[in-house]
Amino acid sequence: MRPYLEFLSALAQNNHKEWMDANKKWYLETRERFLEDVEVLLKELCELEPELSAYKPKDCVFRQNRDIRFSANKDPYKTNFGAYFSPKGKKSPGPGYYLQVQPGNSFLAGGIWMPEADTLKKIRKEIDYSGKELEQIENDPEFKKLFNGIEGEKLKTSPREYEADHPYIDYLRLKSFTVSHPISNKAVESGAFLTFAMVGFRKMKPFNDFLARAIEDVEDGSGIL
């Protein structure tokens, strides 16, 4: 049984430094268990994305401390454990594979969330050229079994570079390009989420490949963030 949900539930009810200091041993033990599971995923993901072999589990796991400088919510700690696997690193503008465990809100996801202007422009250009390919990826029966389509906040109107009647205007209006699927508490506690996550990551690889190709020169330096 995984200890994640019990610890994270307790943290959500006691989100302050005094509690965390008093329960540091519990936190470190739970985090270490998460790192072990991330290592399992990382090894399997290297088969899909060989570049990931350059990273260790700790390179993929997010810090527990929240950045509260510009947030109305001053709780100091995240109430989830999250890991992001991207061939170019966590801070890359490129696509990646995400896993979150949290009581009642565990999920796997992939793609690119809220890319910067240069990256977004590249993705839209690729959609303009190869939108049919993206449509085929989204409509693949195996893809549709897991994901409820390509998600993301949309512009209310078409981007200025494209006509409103563009055949792929629904994709072009997106400001994020992500897919996701929920994971049950039961799957997290039993550890079955690891197998399920890898099934999902394999299914989303063509989607991530499309996005990576679109922004390849951004990542290589012409538009690096």
C-alpha positions, 0 to 999 in steps of 0.5 A: 500500500502506498502512503501518499493519500494518508500523508497528503490528507493530513497535510491538507488539514495542517498546512503550516510550517509547525506541522510539517516540522513536527512531521518531517520524518513522515514527509521524508519517508513518504517522499522517498517512496514517491521517488521510488515509484517515479524511478520505475516510471522513468525507466519505462519512459526511457524506452519511449523517450531515450533522452530521459535517461539523462535524468534522475527521479529527483530531477522530475519531482516538484518541490513541496513548497508553494511559490506564494509571492503572488498568490492570495493562497498563502498555504506554504505547501502543495497538497499533492505529489507531482512528477513531470517527465520531459526529454528536455527537462522540467523547465523546457518549453517542450511537451512532457508526461505528468503524474499527480497523486492527491486525494480525490484528484490524482491524474496523468496528463501530457502535452504543453500547458500555456506555452509562451508566445513563440512556442504557441506560434510554432504549434499553430503553424504546425497545425496550419500545415499538418492539422489533419495529423493532429485530428487523426491522433485525437480520433484514434480509437485507442487514444479516445478510450483514455482521453476526452480530447485535446484540452485547453483554454481557448481564444474567444475568436480566431488567432489574428493570423488565421481565418475563422473558417480554417478547417482546424480553427478549433485547434488553432484557438487553443492556448494549451495543448494537453490531454489527461485522465483521472486516477482513482484513490484505490489505484494510487493506494494499491500501486496500480496507478504505475501500470495505468500511467504507462499505458496512458503515456504510451498512448499520448506519445504521438501527441507529444511527438507532434508538439515536439516537432512543432517547436523543435527549433524553439528548443534548439535555441532560436526561441528558447525560454 
